[in-house]
Amino acid sequence: MTGPLHMLGASHRTAPVEIREKIAVSPERTATLYEGLRNIRGLNEFAVLNTCNRVEIYAVAPEPEVREKVLDFVSDFHRFDRETLLKYSAWKENEDAVSHLFEVASGVDSLVVGEAEILGQVKESYEEARRHACMGPVLNRLFQKSFQAAKWTRTHTGIGRGQVSVGSVAVDLAGKIFGDLERCRILVLGAGEIAERTIVNLKNRGARSVTLSNRTFERAGELAGKLEGTVLRFEQFKRALGDFDIVIGSTAASAPVITRKEAEEIMHHRPLQPIFLIDLAVPRDFDPEIAQVDNIFLYNIDDLSQIADANRSAREGEIRHCREVLERKARHVWKHLRLRAPAQRQPKSVQARIVGEVGH
């Protein structure tokens, strides 16, 4: 049975990176996405959660046809086959949608369980939805309660201990490949939160030669100064790629910043020295065909999941405990939220039966 609260989304749990990058929403298209959702008749409230590993739409709508309308819109928006979208996405309703958001905000549903970045991303998505004036009493309450659930999880469980970010997993991979990172020359592309956390982890693992490159040079300089790194102008980094042993991509580019042809030219100048590319971006920063180039070893964010899974298996008991508590909290919150949600319109067949029973 359908209900008034809905979530349609795709994440690392439901879709591989080659699918997720096709439905990722760039900052330039966010306003267009919100405007399109606003035009769907019957959507009373809605918010979009858009991160490197998930795109989810939360909506309040009493109409039972809303699922089909949202699926049609998202398919058209991304110019993406509807059946493929259905295959790689999840649809949750009511209490299940509440429980899901609580797990997302708490880091329980993250690729790296317990990661800290996700709560900030959920809060940013909440503020973005508020700026577009599409939040109402149900989603406002839902997101506020998700922040509280995340705070409880961090305070009362050990879910955040250990390896708790994509950046830390990437650095662990680099350490397994090279052993001692002190002698490695490392280039980090991008200057966002993932880049910053990655550089911090690199420094903690002994890396001394870390260079940062970002489209906004001032931001790169600010971060490099803060973390004792050096800066390379973004328009110059391709000419210098052959000087590095490890290149980590974490930009917000909508297309690869390094193509296979460019990678082949790089290796022409260092044919006997391998280079490791670690791609943390979605959409991907490095053309996947680069993996075919000799002496280049390419890892994307899904490849890191094997390391993350090892970290996850060591804390299965803690994860189970978190889920049980969050489910109880979600059940309690939904009891109050459904009083705020608009009543679902009954299908005509049900309306006719009710009228007949009353008349009888």
N, C-alpha and C positions, 0 to 999 in steps of 0.2 A: 504493500500500500504506500502510495506516495504521501509526502507531507510538505509543510511549508518551508523547511530549511533544507537547502541542497548544497552539495559540493561536487563540482566536476573538476578533475585534475589529472595530470600526468607527472610522475616523478621517477627517480632512480629505481623505485620499487616496481614500477609498471612498464617503463620504457627504456631502451638503451639510448646511449648518448646521441646516436645518429637520428633518432626520432625526437628526442628532447630539444635538440638544437633547431629543429624545424618549427617547433611551436613555442620557442622562447620569444619573449616580448621585449624588444629593445626599448630603451628610454624614449626614443623618438616616436614610437608607435603606441605608447601607453595611453595617451590622451584619445587616440583614435579607437583603441579597444574599449575604453570607458564610454565613449560616445555611442559606439555600436551596441553595447549592453544596455545603455539608457533607452535605446529605441526598441528593445524587446518588450512588447506589451505583456504586462503581468508581473514584471520584475519590480518588486516594491523596494528592495534593498540589494546591494551587491558590492563585493570587494574582490580584488585580484591579489593573490599572493604569488609573487614572481621572484624566484631565486635561481641560482645557477643549476640547481638540481630539481626544481619543480615549478610548474605553473598550475595554480588552482584558483577556481572561481567559486566564491561563497555567495549564495543568493537566498533571498526570502521571497517566496512566491506561492500564493495559494492555488494557482492554476495547475492541474495535473499534467498539462501539455508542456510545461516549462522545460522539461528535460529535452524534448525534441527541438524546441526553439533554440535553446542554448547550444546544443550539439550542431545544429545547422549553422548558427552564427559563427561558432569557433572554427568549424570546417571551412566556411567561406573566408573568414578573416585570414586564416593561414594558407588558404588555397591548398587544403590538405584533404585527402580522401576520407570521407566520413567513416567508412568501415574500418579503415586503419586507425583513425582517431579512437573509435570505440574499442578496438583491440588493445590499445596501449594506454587507455585512461581508466580511471575509477570514478564511480558515482556513489556518493554516500548521502544519506538523508537523516534529518532529525538528530536523535541522540548519537548515532554513528558519526555524523558530521561533527558534532561537538567534541566527541572523544578523539576524533582524528586531529582536529586543530590543536587540542591540548597536547597530543603526542608530538605534533610538529613543533610547536612553540617550545616544548621542553627538551627537544633534541633527541627524543626517543625514536623518532621515525627518520632521523638523518642518516646519510651514508656513513658518517663517522658518528656513532652513537654518543650523545652527550656534548656535541660541539656547541660552542658558545655563540657563534655568529648568528645562528638561525633566529634567536629571539629578537635581536636587533633588526633582522630582515622582516620579521612579522610585524614589528612595531612600525617600520618604515612603510610597509604595505598598508597598514591601518591608517597612517597619516595621509598617504596618497589617496586612499578612498575617501577620507574626510575632505580633502581638498577638492575632490570631484563632486562633493555633496551628494553622495549616493548611499551613505550610511543611515541607518534608522535605529530604533530602540532595540531590535533583536541583535543585529550584528555589532552594534556598539557594545552591548552587554557581553556578547560572545567573545569578542576580542579582548576586552578588559579581563574577563575571567580566564582567558588563555594565558595572559601575562601573569596572573596570580598563580595559576597552575604551574607555570614554568619556574617561578620563584620558589614555590614549595618544593619542586623536584630538585632544584639546585641546593636548597638549604637542608633537606631532610634525607637525601639519598647520595650515593657515591657515583651517580651516573656520569658526572663530569670529571672524574679522576682519570689520570693516564692520558693516552693519546686522544685528544678531543678536538681536532680540527683537520680539515683536508690538507692544510699546509703542513701540519706535523706528520701526517702520513706520507706526503710527498718527500719530506726531508728524510724520513725513515727509509724510504725507497732509495734515495740518493746515497744514504749511508751504507745500505746493503750493497750497492753497486760499486762504490768507490772506497768504502771503509773510512779512511781519514779524509774529512772534507776540508782540512786546513789548506791543502795544496790545490784544491779545485778552484777554477775560475768560473764563477756562476753569474748568469744574467737572469734577472727577473723582469718580465714584461708586464706592465700594469702597476697601478699605485693605489688600489683599493684595499679593503679590509683583508681579503685573502692574501694579497701580496705582502701586506704588512706582517701578518701573522706568520707567513712562510719565511720571511727574512729574519724575524725574531727567532724562529726555530732553527734556521740555518746558523745564526750566530751562536745559539746555545749549543749547537753540535760542533762548534769549532771552526766554522767557515770564516775565512778572513777576507777573501776577495769576492765581494758581492757588488754587482753593478745593477742599477735600476734604470729602466727606460719606460717612459709613459708619453702619451700624446700631449698631455699638458705638462710642459717642462717644469713649471713652477711647483706643481704638486710633487713631481718626482724629486726635485731638489729639496723640498721640505721634508719628505719621508727619508731620503738618503741622509740628510743632516741629522735627523732624529735617531736613525739606526746605524750611523757611522758607515754608510755605503758610499759608492761613487755614482755619478749620473752620466748617462749617455743619451744624447738627443734621439728621439724616436725615429727621425728621418735618417739617422746614421747607423742604427743598430744592425741592419742587414749586412752592411759592409764589414762590420766587426764580428759577425757571428762565429767566424772561424777561430777567433781568439778564446772562445769559451768551451768548457768541458760539459757544463750543464746549463740548459736554457729552460726556464719555467715560465709558462704562459698563463696569465690571469687577467687579460684585458676584457673589455666589454665590446670588442669589435663584432660586427655582424657577419664577417667573412674571415677566412684564414689570413693571418698576417705573415705567414711563411708558406709558400707554395712548394710543390715538389721540385719544380725547376730551380727555384732559389736554393733549395736544400742541396741539389746536385752540384750547383756552382760552389757552394760552401765546401763540400767534400772534395772538390777538385783541388782545393788549396791545402787540404789536410787529409789526404787519402788514408794514412796509416793511423790517424788518431781518431778514436770514436768520439761521438758527441751524443749526449743523452738529452732528449726533449721530454719534458713532463708538462702535459697540457691539462690545466685545471679549469679551463674556460668552457662555457656552454653558451653560444655556439663555440666550436673548437677554434683555437688560435693556429693550430698546425694542420695543414692538409693531411688527412689520413694516409694518402698515398706516399707520404714521406717515409713511412715504415718500410717501403720497398727499396730505399736507397741504401747501398752498402755502408756499413759502419755507422749508421744512424739508428739509435734505439729510441723508439717513440712509445710513450705511455700516456693514455688519456685518463680522464677522471673515473671511468668505469674499471680500468685496470687496477686502480688503487683500491677497489672494493675488496680484493682478496686480502690485502693487509688489514683493511678495516674490519673484515669479517673475523679475522683472527683475534683482533682486539675485542670484537663483540662477543665472541664465544666465551671469552674469559669472564664475562659479566652477565651471562644469561639470567642468573638468579635475580640480580639487581634490576634488570630490564623488565622481567616478569612482575616484580614487585611494583615498579613504577606504573606499568600498564594497568594493573589491578586497581591501584589507587586513583589513577586518572580516569578510569572507567566509572568508578564510584562518584567522583567529582562531576563527571560529564552527566551522569544520570540525574544527579541533584540539580545541576544547572539547567538541564533541559526541562525539568518539571516547571521551573520558573519562566524559562524562555518561551515555552509554547503558549503561555498565557498572554504574551506580548505579540506573538505571531498572528498574522491574519488567518481567519478560518479558511480551510480548503473548500473550494466549490465542488460539490458532488457532481460526478458525471450524470448526464441526462438519464441514463438507464436507472441509476440509483435514485435520482430525484423522482422518477415516475413510480418506482416501487414504493418509496416512502409516501407519496401522495395517495397511492392506491390503498396502502395500509391504513392511512389516516381516514380516508373516505370509508373504508370498510368498517 
